[in-house]
């Protein structure tokens, strides 16, 4: 199990670009991984694709986390870049 976790973690892209109609969102996965230290904060079941990930999930989880921790972008133009 640990080997699988390490392999998946090693394969994760450092920066992910998520296409969106109001401007793409560039997500620094490595930065979040280093800051949060616990993959289950975002990946509830296991590392890999997030089940149910869509605009609503991102706005609730990502924006919500940023607001709760008072760090990171919370306004549309701070994430969505045209």
Secondary structure, 3 states (H helix, E strand, C coil): CHHHHHHHHHHCCCEEEECCCCCEEEEEHHHHHHHHCCHHHCCCCCCCCCCCCCHHHHHHHHHHHHHHHCCCCCCHHHHEEC
